[in-house]
Amino acid sequence: MFIIDNVHISNDIKEQFFVCNLEKCKGACCVEGDAGAPLEKEELSILEEIYPAVKPFLDPKGIKEIEKQGYYVKEEDGSYSTPIIKGRECVYAIYDENGILQCGIEKAYLKGKVKFKKPISCHLYPIRITYKETHEIINYDRWHLCKPACTNGKRLGVPLYQFLKDPLIRKYGKKWYAQLVNVIESSN
């Protein structure tokens, strides 16, 4: 583990190879698991604000659940997440013509309807952040569903920190990311 600006970073971030392979996994990270995508507190009001612009991009089942559960749900531990449909997919997930799950929020973003790409936890996946009082910890979330992404990343020679460059910059900034690259590349 190494530290940059009170962010504790697992060695897996520099050592694992990863490039999503949606043809293989079909976007399973939007369906599998026991809860929706983790949300940061500042994202709660954003989801409320952008919902009218995102709604046309969503599946009717997702819309129905949002109208029933709300834009987000509070978990037992006090954290927030996206609602899910019948214990399965995220309410913001949509299936494309090939049966691959995509994010309706991101689709609205790509069409220029909103300025919010998607929850940062989704953008950073398979990195998960644990928040402590004095620091954050970022870890690689090992999941059998992502084996094709690991194989693909290894074949292409793309380490996880490079695959997640844009979301890491979105979360921590360009200067922080440059420090991350410097620490990783100087340790090789």
N, C-alpha and C positions, 0 to 999 in steps of 0.2 A: 504494500500500500504506500502511496505517496500523497503529499498534500500541496495544494495550490490555493492560496487565499481562503483558508478555512474550509476547503472542500477536500474531503478525504476520498481518494480515488483508488479503487481496486486495481491490482495489477492486471486483471482480466481485460480492462479497457484497452491496454496497450498490447496484450498478448493474444487475444481472441481475433479471429478473422470472421467477417460477417458481411453479407450483402443479401438483402431480402430476395426471396425467390417465390413470388406470388403465384406463379404457375403451379408450384408444389404445395404450398401451405394454404392457398386460397384466402389469405388474410385472417387466419384462425385466431390471431391475437385480439381481434375485435369480437370474437364469439366465446372463446374458452376462458375459463377462470371462474371465480366465485363472486366477482363484483365487476362493476364497470371500470372505466379508466379513472385512475386517481386524478383529482383536480386540485389546483392550487387556489387559495382563497380569492385571489384577484381574478381568477377565471370565472367565478360564479356569476358576477354581474355582467361579464362579457357574454356569457352564454345567453343570459336573459335579453341583453341588448341586441344581439345578432340574430336571435331566433326567427323573427319575421323574414329576414333575408335568406336564412338557411332552410326554412320550412319547405319551400318548393323543391328542394333537392333531396328531401328525406322520403323514406318509405312510409306508406300510410300506417303500418304497424308501429313504427317508431314515433310518428306524430301522436297516435292514440296513447302510447305510453307516456310521452312527454306531457300530454294534457292531463293524464291521470297522476303521474308521479312528480312532475315538475321538470325543470331543466337540468337538475342535479339532485342527488340524494345524500343525506348525511348517514355515514356508516356508524356502527356501534362504537368504534374507537374515537369518534368525533371528527374524522376526516370526511372529505367529500369525494364523490365519484359520479360518473355519468350513470343514469338509470340504464337498466337492461331489460330486455324483453323475455319474459318467462324464464328467467335464470340463464339466458343465453346471450345473444348479441346486444351490443351497445345500441341504444336508440338512435344514435347518429350514424350508424353504419348502414350502408346500402350495397346491394349486390349489383355488379355490372353484368353485361350480357354473357360473360364467361363464368359467372357464378363466383367471382372473386369479390370479397368484401372490400369496400373503400369507405372513406369518411365523407359524409354529406357536408360537413363543415368545410373540409378541404376542397371539395368540389365547388362550393359557393365561393371560396377564396380564389381558386384558380379561374373562376368566371368573373372575378372582379367585384363580386357582390358584398364581400366583407373583407376586413383587413386582418382578421385573426385566422391563422392557418388551421390550427386544431389544438387541442390540449397539449401542453408541453410533454406530459407523460407519454402520450401517443407518439409524438414526434421523436422523442428520445428512445423509444423502445428499441432494443432490449435492455437499455439502462434503466434502472430504478433508483430513485433518490429517497434516502431516509433522512428526515430532518431531526436534528438534535438541537438543544438550546444554544450551543456555541458553534456548531458546525453542521455541514451536510456530508452525507456519505453517498457516493455513487458506486453502484455495483452492477455487474452484468447478471441479468436474470436468465439462468440456464433453464431452457425449456425444450422438451423433446420435439415440440412442434416447429422449432426453429433449426432443427438439424439441417434441412436443405439450405438454409441461409448460411450456416457455418461452412458447409461443403462448398457452396458457391463463393463465399468470401475467400476461402483458402485457395480455391482454383484460380480466382482472379487476383489473389495477393493483396486484398484490401483489409487492413486491420479495422477493428470496430471503431476506434477513435476517428479514423478517416471517413468511414461510412457515415458516421453521425456528426460530421463537421458542422453542417448548417444548424441542426438543433442544439448542439453544444454552444455554438456562437450565439444563437437566439437566447439561450438560458443564461450563459455566463459572460458573453461578450468576446470580441475579437482579441483583445489583449490577453484575456485568460486562456483562450484557445491557443494562441501563439506560445504562451508559457507551457501549456500542456504538450504541444508538439516538441518544443525545445527539451523539456524534461525527458520525454519518451525517446526522442532521437539521440540525445546525448548519453542515454543509458544503454543504447544498443551497441 
